[in-house]
């Protein structure tokens, strides 16, 4: 049975194998390092677009960020550096 909840199909949080939680809040994506307790703002979308999905790959250094406008940004996460690509 299909849910009537508009947020039921969204994937707004995801844990990496490296113990980092990615959290999507509207136009922002944040990373919380469970080991250190630090929080980093990864990205902010421009305009009317918003984040509808975040997902780590199994190795844990790449995070895919899907938007409501159909774009996917792939973020390479290292200790002090983030590199973004838009697909």
N, C-alpha and C positions, 0 to 999 in steps of 0.2 A: 504494500500500500504506500503510495506516494505521500510524503509529509507536506503539509501546508506551510511549514516554516520556511521562509525565504532564505534562511541561513543554513539549512540542513545539508546543502550540497557544497558548502564552502569548507576548505581545509586551511584554517587560519593559524594553526600552530603545528610545529613538527620538531621532534628531537633529533639531533644528529648523533651518530655513533661516538662523537667526541664530547658528548654531554653539553651541547649548546642548544638552547631552545630558540627557535625562530617564531616570532609572534607578529602577525599582521593586524594592524589597527587602522582601518579606513585607507588612508593614502600612505601610511608608514609601515616599515618593517623594522623590527627591533631584534637584537640578538642578546640573549641572557646566558652568560657562562655560569653553569651551575657549580663549577669548581671554585671559581673566584668570586662569584656574586656580581660581577661587572655587567653593565648594560651598555650596549652600543646601538645607536640608531644607524641602520644599514642604508636605508634609502627613503626618499619621499617622492611620490609621484606628482607630476605637474597636471594642472587642468582639472577636468571632471572625472578622470579615471580613478579607480580604487583597486586595492589588492583583493583578490578572491581566493588565492591559493599560495601556499608555500610548501616546498618539499625538498628534503635533503636527498642526495644520492647515498648509496650504501657506504662509500668511503668517507663521506662526511665533509668534504672540502668544497663541494658545489651545492648551491641552493638555487632552486628554480622558483621564481616569483611570477605567478600568473595574474593578469589584470582583467577587469570586467570588459575592457575594450579588445580583448583577445591577444594581447602581447605577452610574451614570456621574456623575462630577464633572467639570465643565468649569472649568478654571482660566485666568484671564486674567493673563498674565505681562507685567509691565513691568519697568523697571530696578530699582525699589525697592519694588514693590507687587504683591501677589497678591490676586485676588478669586476666591472659589469659589462655584460654583452646583452644586447636586445635582439631577439629573434623575431 
